[in-house]
Amino acid sequence: MWIVLFIVALLFVLGSALILLRSAKVPKISDKVKPQPYRNDDDSGW
């Protein structure tokens, strides 16, 4: 009986993980967005 409960719990965890991975989409960055130029932090005189 414990084996059946363990298998059901394992299937539930794997199924929910697959659903979460499938629903998580990488956001597409627009082509209008350009990287900001690097500002040197050493200009502060430290």
C-alpha positions as CSV (number, residue, x, y, z in Angstrom):
1,M,0.0,0.0,0.0
2,W,2.8,2.4,0.8
3,I,4.4,1.8,-2.6
4,V,1.2,2.8,-4.3
5,L,1.0,6.0,-2.3
6,F,4.7,6.7,-3.0
7,I,4.2,6.2,-6.8
8,V,1.1,8.5,-6.8
9,A,3.0,11.2,-4.9
10,L,6.0,10.9,-7.3
11,L,3.8,11.2,-10.3
12,F,2.1,14.2,-8.8
13,V,5.4,15.9,-8.2
14,L,6.8,15.1,-11.6
15,G,3.6,16.2,-13.3
16,S,3.4,19.5,-11.5
17,A,7.1,20.2,-12.2
18,L,6.6,19.5,-15.9
19,I,3.5,21.8,-16.0
20,L,5.5,24.6,-14.3
21,L,8.5,24.2,-16.7
22,R,6.1,24.3,-19.7
23,S,4.3,27.3,-18.5
24,A,7.4,29.3,-17.7
25,K,8.3,31.1,-20.9
26,V,11.5,33.1,-21.4
27,P,10.6,36.8,-22.0
28,K,11.4,38.0,-25.4
29,I,13.4,41.3,-25.3
30,S,12.3,43.8,-27.9
31,D,14.7,44.8,-30.6
32,K,14.3,48.4,-29.5
33,V,16.0,47.8,-26.2
34,K,19.7,48.4,-26.4
35,P,22.3,47.7,-23.7
36,Q,23.4,50.7,-21.7
37,P,27.0,51.8,-22.0
38,Y,29.2,50.9,-19.1
39,R,29.9,53.7,-16.7
40,N,33.3,53.4,-15.0
41,D,32.8,53.4,-11.3
42,D,36.4,54.5,-10.6
43,D,35.5,58.1,-11.4
44,S,34.3,58.7,-7.9
45,G,37.9,59.0,-6.6
46,W,38.0,56.1,-4.2
